[in-house]
């Protein structure tokens, strides 16, 4: 089969279109013929080698985390899926490889594709949908009437998180450019702040939760200052914490390193009488099934900026890296 492979880590490296073997499946896995693959900044971060510390993939490896496709083979212990099922997934860590024609996926990481979505639309959902779900529902426990600040509202996670937060009954503030302001309001945002000309700290106060996705240390500081006492800051960009290291079973020296890396953020949280949590989302087919229900009932709609042909996978990654995408970027594999 054809697949896009990371041959070596590096900022200037591109993916290589290569012939590789169709993966063999284990007893708890299914083989999926991939129709469409979602593209995420995480894919570039993996290629760059930024996460080698806790996700040490040995090169060469097939890149890609999101996909939608059709089940073509099932393992002997698989009970939830059958050949011919249309499925989607943010595949599990250490089992990535969606920039390819086929992938073996643990059945626990899969869900049936929403019936009202195309393959392209479905492939845009899993990573951003699960990120928003785990931040707002699982960790944040967002309640009706709470005030939520979602940074980068026109991005992949932002477009999904705004819709989910509104469904949960929250009052939502977000940042984007002036050109996208009306568009994110239509997604459900109550307050839209132009990040180029306005300072969100002067506009927002006493927020219950910040979904933080900006790497600028000053933005992190300001985000703590807009929280009310007892508020939560959930960061998608770090710094990673020792709690995160424990969750994924890292050795003691990495826990110690992450304790040092996150000490500044923890101090700021303590000063603001708030909590700080680093979220590195995980694959979860059951949660994805709940997201499917919201999509099929019309609560959440996918937002796709641009489609690329399979051969243009490197162009798709470059476009995501540019930060210009409104919503998601998807590759048509089949």
Helices and strands as residue ranges (DSSP letters): E 2-6, E 16-19, E 29-39, H 41-48, E 61-62, E 66-74, E 86-90, E 102-106, G 107-109, E 111-112, H 119-123, H 126-133, I 134-139, E 147-150, H 156-167, E 171-176, G 178-180, H 181-187, E 191-194, H 200-203, E 207-212, H 217-225, E 227-235, H 242-247, H 252-271, E 275-278, H 285-296, E 304-309, G 310-312, H 313-321, E 328-332
